[in-house]
């Protein structure tokens, strides 16, 4: 609500009064309600944004209500649902801060930064990326120097969980600093095991530390809508307090593994590898870095984290020194419509240049009917069929083009 905009500062067609929000705003919530902690509908979410501030925007309810009266005539809007007040997270902050650690990683050779993934383009169409966009992409891709985040799970044994991205590369040494330690004493640590698919790594300090073990299996079943509290390392070396970001679990079973949750609590380079707790202070996951830079930014205000159940299932292997490389993900290379259509199949909106689909002869506006003799009724069917395949696997495709049925073969590539 702070400040006012000049009309030309807003993107999109709407140029009226707006509400700013730090809540995640993306295509999936466009047109949805902006709801207060009391359950009141405060506005309608739109995809416009201020060029100077880049926060999410919503059209206020007071602007919308007169239109409802005009267009709905005899329909009277129901009273808003009242919800309980938002809880306080102060107890979680003080109780669990001692488990947060900072990791000072010294490299012999830093990991290679992946090139930003370009927007899918039609074959033959080239469009240079503007210099200002490339500069922004480089900033997205470059991790600033500083301490990384981790969580001390077994102090007496020196076990620390963190993100694989925090220990990727050729490492010279790792020093662990307890966030709550006034003296900022450093402990030497080494990598014991890791799993790239789940973005997990287990470290062990040379000597044990004082404190109680963090229970990793008390959070129970995760539910969409429950609170998610991240306690990450504070970049200010003079403070003993971690940085807290708060949000809700917005989706479960994400990514190919199905073991990641999506949340809108702020995840950034500083708190990757930090612990996530529920409203009762139970450990429910570890903040991860699953996305790679793309031309439209990273995550539209949402982040991904490894669920506690997956961590518990893997912890004994990590302690035994198991190191698991990233599993190659098959890639067909089509962009498709997710809407419903009168006929079965998936409509191809765009073919990624150089990918398996284009090499097989698939074109824009084709309708994909079968994948390896399995009917493709929805876009979800297609995604699942591809996920259950393997890189370099030859698959049979049946498409419909201008009323004609065509059978093709494609060799699946690897997702960039």
N, C-alpha and C positions, 0 to 999 in steps of 0.2 A: 504493500500500500504506500510505500515511501515515494514521495516525489510525483511529478507529473511528466507526461510525455508530450512532445510535439507530435502531431498526427503523422508526419512523414517518417517518424522513427519506428513506427509499427509496420511489420510486414503483413501481408494479407489484405483482404478487402475491408475488414472491420476496422474502423478508426475511432470507435467510441471509448467510453470509460471501461477500464479493465482492473482486474485484481491480479496481483503478482503472487506466485507460489513457487516454493522450492521443491514441491512434490514432483515426482517424475511425470513428465508430459511427453507423450509420443503418439504415433499413429494409432496405437491400440486403445488409447483412452480419449481420442478426439471426439468431442460431442458428449462426453460423459459428465456427471455432476461433480462439482467441487464441494466436498462435505466438511463441515466444521467438526470439532471434537464433541459437540453437543448433538450431532446428527442433523444439523440444519443444512439444507442445500444453499450454498452461498453463491454459486455461479455455474456456468456452463463452460467446460474446458475447450479451448481452441488451440490450433497449432501456430497461430501468429506469435511473434515474439518481438521484444524490443532489441533493435540492433546494437544498442549500447549496453544493455544489461543481460540479455539472453536468459531471462528467467521464464518459467511457464506462466501462461496467462489464462484468465477465464473472464467471460462476460458476466457481470454482476447480476444477481437475481432481480434486483430492482429495475434493471433494464429489460429483463425478459418478461416479468410479470404482466406489464401492460399488453404485450404481444399475445400472451396466453389468453387474457380476457378478450382480446379482439378476435382471435382465431378459434377459440374454443367455446365462445358464446355462453351456453348454459352450464358448462362444466366448471365446477368450483374446485380449485386445487386443494388437496387434503393437507392437514396440518403436518409439519415436519416431525419426524420421529425423534424423540429425545433419547440421547445416550448418556452414559455416565461420563464424568469428567476424565480427562486424560490423566494417566497415572504419573507418579514421580519416579525417576530412575536414579535418585541420589544414593539409595542403599546399594544398588548394584555397582555403582561407580566406586564407592568406598570399600565394599567387601571384596571385589574382584580385581581391583587395580594391581595388587601385588603379583598377580599371575602374568601381567603384561611385561614383555621384555623388548629391548631394542637390540638389533643385530648390526654390528659394525663389520661389514664384509670387505676384505681387501682382495682385489683380483690380480692374478697374473695376466689374465685375458678376459675381458668382459664378453658376455654372450652377444651374438650378432642380433641387431635389431631388425625384425622383419620389415620388409617394405609394406607400406599401406596397401590394403586390398582395394583395387579400383572398383568403381561402380560397373555393373554388367553393361556392356555395350553391344549393339548389334554388329555382326560381322561387317567389316569394311568401313565402319563409322569411327573416325578418330576425332577426339576433342581434347586439346591440351588442357591440363589442370592449371588454373590461374596461379600465379606466383604467391598471392596471399594465402590461397588454400594450401599450397604445398608447405608454406612456412608453418601454418597451423598444424598440418599433419606431422611435420617434423617435431613440433613441440609435444604433440600427443605421444609420439614414439620415443622421445628422449626422457629417460628417467633421471630426475635430479639426484645429486649426491646427497647422502644422509643415511641415518639409521633406518633399517627395515623393522618390521613388526613380527613378533612371534608370541607364543603362549607357553608358559612353563607348566607342564602337566604332571611331572613327577620330580619335584625339587631334589629329594634325597638321591635320586639316580641321575639327575641332571638332564632329563629328557625334555625337549622343546619341540613343539610342532610349529611349522611355518609353511609358507607357500614355496613350491618348487622354484618359481620364478626368482625368489630371493636368494637361491643358492645356485642358480644356473650359471654356467661359465666355468673357467678354470680359476679356482679359488686358492689364494695364498694362505689366508687365515681368516677365522671368524672369532669375533669377540662378542660376548653377551653382556648386556647391561640391564639390570633390573630397573624398570621404570620407577618403582617406589623407593629405590635406594638413594638416600641423600648424598652419599659419598660417590655414587656412580662407579662402583667397583666393577672392573672388567674380568670376565671369566672366559678362558679359551674353550672353544667348542669345535667339534668336527661333525661332518655329515655322516649319518649312519645308513639311512635308506631314503628312497623317494619313489613317487608314482606320478608321472607326468600327466596321465589322463585325469587324475583327481586333483592335480596341482597341490600335492602334498610333499612335505619333506620332514624327516625326523633328525634332529640334532642332539648331541650329547656333550655336556660340559665335562671337562677333565675331572672336576671335583663336584661333589654334591652341594646343593644349596639348602638353606633352612626353609621350612614351610611345609604345608600340607598338600597332598595330591589333589589335583582338580578332577572331580568326577565327570567323566565324559558321557555317561549313559543314563543320566537322570532326566533328560529333557522330554522323554516320551515321544509320541507321534507328532510330527510337525503338521501344522494346519495353516492354510492360506489365510492371511489376515491377522495372524498373531504378531506380537511385537518382536522386533529384532534389534538388539543393542550391540554395537561394535565398540570394543575398547582397543584402540591402537596406540602405537608409540607416539609420543609427543616430540616433534622436531626441535622444540626448545630444550637445549641441554640443561638449563638451569632449573627446570621444574620436575617435581616428582609425580605429577598428575598426568595420566594418559589422556588422549583425545577421544571423546565419545561422540558417535553418530547414531541416530535412532531412526528406525523406519518400521516397515511391516514386511512379512514374508508375502510376496506377491504371486509366486508360482512355485510348484514343486516338480521334481522329476525332469529337470531341464538337461539339455545337452544329450549327446549320444549315449553317455553312460547312464543317464536317468538318475544320477546320484547328486545332482546339484540343485540348489534352491535359488530362486531369484528374489531379490529384496531391493527396497528403495532407500535403505540406509546408505549414506555416502561411503563409497569405496574409492580409494585413490592410491597413489603410489606409496604413501606413508603407512597406510593401514592394511595393505595386502599381507596376508599371513596372520592377521589379528583374529582373536577369538570373538565369537558371536554368542550372545546369551538371550534367553527369553525373559519375560517380565519377572519371573521368579528367581532369576540368576542362574538358571541351568544352562550348561553349554549345549548349543544346538548346531554349531558349524564353524567353519574357518573361511574367512574372506579370501577370495581367489582372484587371479587375473586370467580369465578364460578368453577374453576378447583380444583381437588384434586391431590395430588402427585401420580405419576405413575412411573413405572420402567424406562420409557424413558424420564423423565423430565416433565415439566408442559405444555408448550404451543407452542413450536417450534418458539418462537419469536413473537407470536401474543397474544393479551389479549382480554377480553370481558368486556363490559360495558352496563349498563342499559340505554336505550334510553330515551330522555327527554319526549317524548310523553307518555311513560308508567309512568314516574314519575309524570307528571301533572295529569294523570288520577287517581292516587292513593293518591295524597298529602292531599286532604281533609279528607280521611279516616285515614291517619296517624295522622293528627292534632286532630282527634276525639279519638285517642288512640287505633286504631285497630291494632291487632298483629296477623299476619298470619303465621302459621307454614308451613314448606316445604311440598309441595305436593308430595306424593310417585310416583315415575316414574316406570311404568311396564318394565320388563326385560325378554327377551326370552333366551338370552345367546348363540348367534351364531355369528361367524365372517364370513363374506361372501365376495364374489368377486363383485367388483363394475363395472367390464367391461361388454361388451355386448357379448351375446352368440347367437348361431343359434336357440336355442329353448327357449321357455318362462320359467320363473321361476328364482330363485336365487340359485346359487351354494354355498353350505355350505363349507367353507374352514376349519373351526375349531369350536368345541363345547366347551363352557366354562364349566369346571368341576363343578358339583354340581348345575348347573342352570336348569331352566325349560326345555330347549330343550333336554339336556342330559337325564333328568329323563323321558321325554316322549319317548325316543328312537331314536332321531335324531342322525345321524352319519356324520362324515366327508365325503364329496363328494356327499351327498344327494342333490337333487334339490327340493327346496321348491316351490310348485305350487300354493297352496291356503292357505289362512289364514282366518279362520271363514267363509268359503264359498265365499271368495272374491279372485279373480284372482291376483296372484303376478307376474306382468310382469317385474318389475324392483326392484332393491334394495330400491329405494325411496318408492315404494308402501309398501314394508315390514315395513320400518321404520314408515311410517305414520299409518299403521294399528296397530302397537304395541303402538304408542303414543296415539292413540284414544281408547285404551283399559284401563283396570284397573288392579291394583295389586291384585293377588289372583283370577283373572277371569279365568275360564276354556275356552280354545279356541280349535277349531278343525283345524288340520293341514293336508294338503295333500302333500305328497312328492313322488318323483320318485327316486328309488334306483335300479341301474343296469337294467333299463328298466321296472321295476315293480312298479305299483302305490300302495302306502301304505297310509292308513288313521290313524292318531294319535290324541291324546288329550294331551294338556299341560296346566298346571296351572302357569300362569305368576307370576314371582317373582318380587322383588323390586330391582331396579338398585342400585348397591353398592355406 
